[in-house]
Amino acid sequence: MTTLLVIAKEPRPGRVKTRLTPPFTPEEAAALAEASLADTLDVVARTPARRRVLVLEGAPGPWLPPGFDVVRQCAGGLDERLAAAFAGCDGPALLIGMDTPQVTPELLTVDFADCEAYFGPAEDGGFWALGLAQPDPSRLRGVPMSTPRTGAAQRARLSGLRVRELPPLRDVDTAHDAKLVAKAAPGGRFAAELERLAGAER
């Protein structure tokens, strides 16, 4: 079975979702980040997996469900941290972030029987999921992160592999993104927190 990796930051004000401020305060942005992370981890917990790993910058909190191994992120750029997350796996692995709370167990239930990689593009030009049948950190190191070309650059690193594409998803980066993602997953903690904050402003 597949190892599921979630790379995330501890949801602390001023350290996460800074592009949500404004219109949200740092505390509100952190609350939305925590809700997004909790939704994501809940989905991963409900997805069949060999192992579930949270690759974390910061400390675990009450939002962490049971059944996860927690691994500290290494130093360096995001490409190095993603590469290190894969380096810690000894079999097929699928990595996602904490910015797509609309993800579902069906999307994360992957089968490497007829492919060697999975790639999930993000609507902002990045990617929300990357799966490797044989984790190879060199396929991530040096990829320029957080640019409109990140997804294309990472996809190019999978050349020579049989790749299965996952549907594009929207990352939560801006307040506009937050509204659209909440509509895509109206029953989650993220949507409820966004609604709560909207109500508090009235």
HUBEL-V27396 format. One record per residue. N is the residue number from 1. RES is the residue in one letter. SS is DSSP state (H for helix, E for strand, C for the rest). NEAR is the number of other C-alpha atoms within 8 Angstrom. Layout:
# HUBEL-V27396
N | RES | SS | NEAR
N | RES | SS | NEAR
This chain:
# HUBEL-V27396
1 | M | C | 6
2 | T | C | 11
3 | T | E | 14
4 | L | E | 14
5 | L | E | 13
6 | V | E | 12
7 | I | E | 12
8 | A | E | 11
9 | K | E | 8
10 | E | C | 12
11 | P | C | 10
12 | R | C | 8
13 | P | C | 10
14 | G | C | 9
15 | R | C | 8
16 | V | C | 12
17 | K | C | 11
18 | T | H | 9
19 | R | H | 7
20 | L | H | 12
21 | T | C | 10
22 | P | C | 6
23 | P | C | 6
24 | F | C | 9
25 | T | C | 9
26 | P | H | 10
27 | E | H | 10
28 | E | H | 10
29 | A | H | 15
30 | A | H | 15
31 | A | H | 10
32 | L | H | 11
33 | A | H | 13
34 | E | H | 11
35 | A | H | 11
36 | S | H | 14
37 | L | H | 13
38 | A | H | 11
39 | D | H | 13
40 | T | H | 13
41 | L | H | 11
42 | D | H | 9
43 | V | H | 11
44 | V | H | 11
45 | A | H | 10
46 | R | C | 7
47 | T | C | 10
48 | P | C | 7
49 | A | C | 9
50 | R | C | 8
51 | R | E | 9
52 | R | E | 13
53 | V | E | 12
54 | L | E | 12
55 | V | E | 13
56 | L | E | 14
57 | E | E | 9
58 | G | C | 7
59 | A | C | 6
60 | P | C | 9
61 | G | C | 6
62 | P | C | 5
63 | W | C | 8
64 | L | C | 9
65 | P | C | 9
66 | P | C | 4
67 | G | C | 6
68 | F | C | 10
69 | D | E | 8
70 | V | E | 9
71 | V | E | 8
72 | R | E | 8
73 | Q | C | 10
74 | C | C | 7
75 | A | C | 6
76 | G | C | 7
77 | G | C | 6
78 | L | H | 7
79 | D | H | 13
80 | E | H | 13
81 | R | H | 12
82 | L | H | 11
83 | A | H | 14
84 | A | H | 11
85 | A | H | 11
86 | F | H | 11
87 | A | H | 10
88 | G | C | 6
89 | C | C | 10
90 | D | C | 7
91 | G | C | 9
92 | P | C | 14
93 | A | E | 15
94 | L | E | 14
95 | L | E | 11
96 | I | E | 11
97 | G | C | 10
98 | M | C | 12
99 | D | C | 11
100 | T | C | 14
101 | P | C | 13
102 | Q | C | 10
103 | V | C | 9
104 | T | C | 7
105 | P | H | 10
106 | E | H | 6
107 | L | H | 8
108 | L | H | 10
109 | T | C | 8
110 | V | C | 6
111 | D | C | 6
112 | F | H | 9
113 | A | H | 4
114 | D | H | 6
115 | C | C | 12
116 | E | C | 11
117 | A | E | 14
118 | Y | E | 14
119 | F | E | 13
120 | G | E | 13
121 | P | E | 14
122 | A | E | 13
123 | E | C | 10
124 | D | C | 7
125 | G | C | 12
126 | G | C | 15
127 | F | E | 12
128 | W | E | 14
129 | A | E | 13
130 | L | E | 12
131 | G | E | 11
132 | L | E | 12
133 | A | C | 11
134 | Q | C | 9
135 | P | C | 12
136 | D | C | 10
137 | P | H | 11
138 | S | H | 6
139 | R | H | 9
140 | L | C | 13
141 | R | C | 9
142 | G | C | 6
143 | V | C | 9
144 | P | C | 9
145 | M | C | 8
146 | S | C | 6
147 | T | C | 8
148 | P | C | 8
149 | R | C | 9
150 | T | H | 14
151 | G | H | 12
152 | A | H | 9
153 | A | H | 10
154 | Q | H | 11
155 | R | H | 9
156 | A | H | 7
157 | R | C | 8
158 | L | C | 10
159 | S | C | 6
160 | G | C | 4
161 | L | C | 8
162 | R | C | 8
163 | V | E | 10
164 | R | E | 8
165 | E | E | 7
166 | L | E | 10
167 | P | E | 6
168 | P | E | 9
169 | L | E | 10
170 | R | C | 10
171 | D | C | 12
172 | V | C | 10
173 | D | C | 10
174 | T | C | 8
175 | A | H | 9
176 | H | H | 6
177 | D | H | 11
178 | A | H | 11
179 | K | H | 9
180 | L | H | 8
181 | V | H | 15
182 | A | H | 13
183 | K | H | 8
184 | A | H | 7
185 | A | C | 10
186 | P | C | 8
187 | G | C | 6
188 | G | C | 10
189 | R | H | 10
190 | F | H | 12
191 | A | H | 13
192 | A | H | 10
193 | E | H | 11
194 | L | H | 12
195 | E | H | 8
196 | R | H | 8
197 | L | H | 9
198 | A | H | 8
199 | G | H | 7
200 | A | H | 6
201 | E | H | 5
202 | R | C | 4
